[in-house]
Amino acid sequence: MKKLSRRTLLRGAGGAALALPFLEAMLGPRRSVAQTGAVPKRVIFWFTSCGPVPETWWPTGGETDFALPMAMQPLEPFRDRILIPDGVQMTTAIERSGGRNGHDVGTGHAMVCRPLQEGPSGFGEFGHLWDGSAGGISIDQHIADAVGEDTRFKSLEYGVRAQGIRQAVPSRISYRAAFEPVIPMHGPAAAFDRVFGPLTGDAAAQARQARRRELVLGAVQGELGRLRPRLGSDDRRRVDAHVAALDDITSRLDGFDGAVCNVPERGDTTNVPEWGRLHLDMMARAMACDLTRVASIQWANGQSGMRHEWLGQSDAHHSLSHRGDSDTDARNQVSAIDRWYMEQFAYLLGALDSVEAGDGQTLLDHTTVVWVNEQTKGIGNVHRFTRMPYVIAGGGGGYWRTGRKVDVEGRSHSDMFVNVMHAMGMSDTSFGDPDFCTGPIDALSA
């Protein structure tokens, strides 16, 4: 049997195309994923803002017998697949921030680890850098430069209510370089069209085609029929699961009209939960198709103005975070927000875990998912960058030693990002400002 290219597309009428998941047929005859160790490694970065309520977020207990508190309980089904590094500091934000506003600093350093850079307008109201920037390339884009040449997209960036804020620095987490932010995809239909839609025609025509058709698969059934005899039983099962997942995503997108799909600038949170789930499904499917190996999702902005109305709340997240420690109502509301994001995180882990990787494991086993935040604490009117609330999930192809809560004793987040690079097969020994990076944290890896 002739080897299939990893970029094989099923093409149909009008230029429509459907990407395939990673298949053993792509390795050629007499070779298997298990023999070659060829399952690609992936990484996803997950960003939320304003910090959590520590008492309902941080696990208690020992390294392996930890207990998950209220906000973390949605991760209970994945407790053996998560790693919680306790005591990581955003050291560059503390020692060489480059900014005056806590949300500028936290968001700008979250994935860049270099001092902020001042724009032409200088410092503005509340110390914001109105047209400033993070100080360099972000960790996701640095990894994409190393591993992205073999996929159609070097990286994919998704955003949920992650636009419309005046301050440039809290609006973006991903950078190609200083003053070169990567703008995330917002509307689910546009994201679907870009990643999975037809490969010909302008963007508007693609969107119309995607809405008209039940699924691009309908235009490539003949090609699929010719391909199936070339596949083994395991590959056929993977293709069938892939098609079913795409069909589910598309059918739900068909229920959105244009007004709902367009991302509002601010204030209207209608359909945000479904919007986020669509992004997560598309992200997991893009990873399964090997369309990309690097992705991120940004929930709101740093200094989030999102109102979580579906939780029965009317105040913005940022406003709640600036109430005092003694405000029980605010603490409960922020804890509920933390838990809701944790439920979405668990949903993504489940989506990755539902995809067979071809070696007896799942996509989650070969993926690293890193949750980053911009603040230590989400209540009490403070901006701090010590004991940052990171979560690492997935096996990273066997790199991480999961099922643990590990005290890393004040190591920097740039050190942790060196671990992430090593999990992706890179040999880098430093990331970000070299004055505050001492290399990987050995306690995190297997």
Secondary structure as UniProt FT lines:
FT   TURN            6..7
FT   STRAND          9..11
FT   HELIX           13..15
FT   STRAND          17..19
FT   HELIX           24..27
FT   TURN            29..30
FT   HELIX           33..36
FT   STRAND          42..48
FT   HELIX           54..57
FT   HELIX           70..81
FT   STRAND          82..86
FT   HELIX           91..95
FT   HELIX           102..110
FT   TURN            111..112
FT   TURN            120..121
FT   HELIX           125..127
FT   TURN            130..131
FT   HELIX           139..147
FT   HELIX           148..150
FT   STRAND          156..160
FT   HELIX           169..171
FT   STRAND          175..177
FT   TURN            178..179
FT   STRAND          180..181
FT   HELIX           188..196
FT   HELIX           203..212
FT   HELIX           216..219
FT   HELIX           221..227
FT   HELIX           228..230
FT   HELIX           233..253
FT   TURN            254..255
FT   HELIX           258..261
FT   TURN            270..271
FT   HELIX           272..288
FT   TURN            289..290
FT   STRAND          294..299
FT   HELIX           309..311
FT   HELIX           317..321
FT   TURN            325..326
FT   HELIX           328..353
FT   HELIX           363..366
FT   STRAND          367..373
FT   STRAND          391..393
FT   HELIX           396..398
FT   STRAND          404..407
FT   TURN            409..410
FT   HELIX           413..423
FT   TURN            424..425
FT   HELIX           434..436
FT   HELIX           442..444
//
